Amino acid sequence: NSGFQVLGEKNPDTGLHCPGFELDDTDAVLEVARALGKNGKCKTCTGEEDSNPEYGYRATIKGKVKSLGDGSHSAAGPPTLTDIQVLDESVGCDGAPTIPPLCKAEPVAKDCSQEFCDNQLSPDYLLRYQINVPDDTTADVCDGCTISMELIYDGDAWVSVAFSTDG
């Protein structure tokens, strides 16, 4: 009931698979996986051929991004896909964007009060921002701080920024 996540390749530094996309339609994945999986270790799988896998199911998932996620290494981090298609793993993505780069090494902290910081929200969508700290406060206290932002989108679309008090 917790949903599925498309995993990227293993991170060579940790040996763990990198988070990819959350899927909003887990039934579609289960249906295909159970039909292809070899009955045996998987009690709900219906595949009878010797070539059917017993474990290690891999597929190509195509879909539309429903929400971007927050980019963190938590359950809320990965983007969510909707309108998904479950295809054989040999099917490519025709040059379309694939797994988001959540597996990259953590960047060295940058002082975004001294210079603009970049946050690449998607391949075509860049957020640049700088925290403006008044002289009579510090970045930790940030009394009277403001933020300067620039959204850059390469294409035709409506773009917006929203603020949340709870992260």
Secondary structure, 3 states (H helix, E strand, C coil): CCCEEEEEEECCCCCCEEEEEEECCHHHHHHHHHHHCEECCECCCCECCCCCCCCCCCEEEEEEEEECCCCCCCCCCCCEEEEEEEEECCCCCCCCCCCCCCCCCCCCCCCCCCCCEEEEEECCEEEEEEEECCCCCCCCCCCCCEEEEEEEECCCCCCCCCCCCCC
